[in-house]
Amino acid sequence: MSHNSSVQAARNSGAVKLSMKEKISYSFTDMAGNLLYVTISSYIMYFYTDVFGIPATGAVGAATILLIARFADAISAIIWGSIVDHTNTKWGQSRPWFLWLCVPFAVTAFIAFTAPDLPNGVSKFWYALITYILAAGAVYTGVQTPITAILPNLTSDSNERNIANSYRMLGGNIGTFITSSFTIPLVGFFGTMIGGGDKTGFMVVTAIYGVIEIILLVTAFKNLKEYNYQPSKQKAIPFKDSLKAAWKNWPWLILVTAFVIYWIAQSTRNGVAVYYAKYNLGNENLTSLFNGVQIIGIVGTLAMPILANKLKNKTLTMIIGLGIGALGQLLMPLAGDNVALAVIFWTIGVIGAAIACGMPFGMLADTVDYGEWKTGIHAAGFLTAVGSAFCIQVGSGLGAFLPLEIMNANGYVANAQQSQQALDSISFCFIWLPVIVYAIVALIMCFYRKYEKMEPQIKKELAQRSERLSNE
């Protein structure tokens, strides 16, 4: 067989070697998503309490908004998974949503960081709740779902999936670095230059990020192709069949459980950083330093596929990431008021978190294979939507709600001198809560390894099925 024939055969079977242009374009998807979503997840608590003037807790408090919204968003993830599974266009199944939702995502994120002059706390509550659900839920989930769902359709080659996923995570890290490093300084800069303080600053910054997000997603739409998407074989899946692909899909259930709990830690680390810097270390601008060093998470992202391929054990790779993340957190109290040491220890945690956070996105593609192997149903949209967006939304909701409740119970008051008890509660949420979560996630992931060992046989049998169908 000639080289060209071999390449064509590989493409026909879905076992595609992606070009560098395609890998970079795939990285743009998460870069775009994180530019706006990390801005929301990192700063919306602070924006609500210290800029918009919403109380931290209570019936119409920020904690209530975030908890209700996240669970509403989680439901939208299930809906979006079914929508993607029912999408059938000449552009593919997941890719067109990058084009269709890039502008709505930018607009809704901008509106979420707009603080209109409303008459009372109840009206502010409803404005914040509705705009948050639109931006971080309905629209962002519609972007996030195809970002993950497209991976099984880009290629069926397991190593290529790992590499493509690492590029995606790399792009996500860059997006996170930009928003984490520059948001607070830019908010202050534009708020001072234009006038209006942080209120104006947040509007201008989210508008800038929105324009960049649109450009990145349009580029990804243009350059990616779903080689493993075969409309003639992958018919629209009824919702009950999507549930069937999830039912008794044990590796998927294990991964979803672990990832929901993991995002409690991820959201807590990001959301409480601004409070820790402002009140415990006495310098709000250190938030940008703490979050900015997350760019060093690229080290973990680059190491992720190398470790996974070297160890031939994705489960162990994720547990190693959790261990490194926990080590960084446990070292933080030793830094005391020494900012340099705190940043070093925080960086260790960032590297571990990058590995632990990145692995499940690639592993989800393997659980799609498992579901198809068990049931004959290729429910990539539903399984990856619930396994990524649903987990992120529920975990992040709990990760925003829990620290605010803990801080409030210990006397936190916005824009005031905090009591020692309040400072201790902020420290607990920022440092110790993630360690507890990491330990729980590592324990759960120990049950995944059994199914990971089955993957070579599953892929072999799926390839044989596909070949039989092609010959019929």
ZIWOQUI-V794023 format. One record per helix or strand of 2 or more residues. SS is the DSSP state (H for helix, E for strand). FROM is the first residue (numbers start at 0). TO is the last residue. Records with the same first field share a line. If there is no record, write none. Layout:
BEGIN
SS=FROM-TO + FROM-TO
END
This chain:
BEGIN
H=2-12 + 19-50 + 61-84 + 95-111 + 120-153 + 157-193 + 196-222 + 238-245 + 249-279 + 285-310 + 313-334 + 338-374 + 379-408 + 419-444 + 448-451 + 454-470
END
